[in-house]
Amino acid sequence: MSNLKKSQNKSELAIQTSKNLETIKKSMVLAFERTNLPVFNLDNLVNDISSEFKGKDINLITKAIRNGSLGLYGRTYRMSTQEVCIWVREYLKTNRVSKESFISNPYRNE
């Protein structure tokens, strides 16, 4: 693969990653509103969630956040990265999505 193509692929992957972070951030803002809890360290929380579930379909993550903030996994007394990770893991477990389920990414070299 030429250097130009590699550079384009990296650029497109960076754009997609940025869009995914923004999508998670929007989902978290709604989650804070639904749970009536104060927003804190939103950027850190979003980065942690993105790192923890790297390669997972962004739609799965946002559905899990929605379900969790609507109380599907129990009542939320405090919002934390740990709480949101529990929501996502529970969603993945209940929907039988394997840990190896990756985002369809044409730029992946794996």
C-alpha positions in Angstrom: 0.0 0.0 0.0 1.4 3.4 -0.9 2.2 6.0 1.7 -0.5 8.2 0.4 -3.2 5.5 0.8 -1.9 4.7 4.3 -2.1 8.4 5.2 -5.6 8.7 3.9 -6.7 5.6 5.8 -5.2 6.9 9.0 -6.9 10.2 8.4 -10.3 8.6 7.8 -9.9 6.4 10.9 -9.1 9.5 13.0 -12.2 11.2 11.7 -14.4 8.1 12.5 -12.9 7.9 16.0 -13.6 11.6 16.5 -17.2 11.0 15.4 -17.6 8.0 17.7 -16.3 10.1 20.7 -18.8 12.8 19.8 -21.6 10.2 19.6 -20.7 8.8 23.0 -20.5 12.3 24.5 -24.0 13.1 23.2 -25.4 9.9 24.6 -23.8 10.6 28.0 -25.2 14.1 28.1 -28.7 12.6 27.6 -27.9 10.0 30.2 -27.0 12.7 32.7 -30.3 14.5 31.9 -32.4 11.3 32.3 -30.8 10.3 35.6 -31.0 13.9 36.9 -27.4 13.7 38.0 -24.8 16.5 37.6 -22.4 16.3 34.7 -18.7 15.8 35.6 -15.5 15.0 33.8 -17.4 14.3 30.6 -14.4 14.2 28.4 -12.5 11.7 30.7 -15.6 9.5 31.0 -16.1 9.4 27.2 -12.4 8.6 26.6 -12.5 5.9 29.2 -15.6 4.3 27.7 -14.1 4.5 24.2 -10.9 2.9 25.4 -12.7 0.1 27.3 -14.9 -0.8 24.4 -12.5 -0.1 21.6 -13.6 -1.9 18.5 -17.2 -2.3 19.6 -19.9 -1.0 17.3 -20.8 2.5 18.4 -24.5 1.7 18.1 -24.2 -1.0 20.7 -22.5 1.4 23.1 -25.2 4.1 22.6 -28.0 1.6 23.0 -26.5 0.4 26.3 -26.1 4.0 27.6 -29.7 4.7 26.6 -31.0 1.5 28.3 -28.9 2.1 31.4 -30.0 5.7 31.8 -33.6 4.7 31.4 -33.2 2.3 34.3 -33.2 -1.1 32.5 -30.2 -2.3 34.6 -31.4 -0.9 37.9 -31.5 2.5 39.5 -28.5 4.8 39.1 -27.6 6.7 42.3 -24.3 8.1 40.9 -22.9 8.4 37.5 -19.4 7.1 36.9 -17.3 5.4 34.3 -17.8 2.2 36.2 -21.6 2.5 36.1 -21.6 3.1 32.4 -19.2 0.2 31.8 -21.6 -2.0 33.7 -24.4 -0.9 31.5 -22.4 -1.7 28.3 -21.2 -5.1 29.6 -24.8 -6.0 30.6 -26.1 -4.9 27.2 -23.5 -7.0 25.4 -24.1 -10.0 27.7 -27.9 -9.8 27.3 -27.7 -9.4 23.6 -25.1 -12.1 23.2 -22.6 -9.9 21.5 -19.2 -11.5 21.8 -16.2 -9.6 23.0 -14.7 -10.2 19.5 -17.5 -8.3 17.8 -15.7 -5.5 16.1 -16.8 -2.4 14.2 -16.8 -3.1 10.5 -13.8 -1.1 9.5 -12.3 -1.3 6.0 -9.1 0.4 7.2 -8.3 -2.2 9.8 -5.1 -4.1 9.1 -6.0 -7.0 11.3 
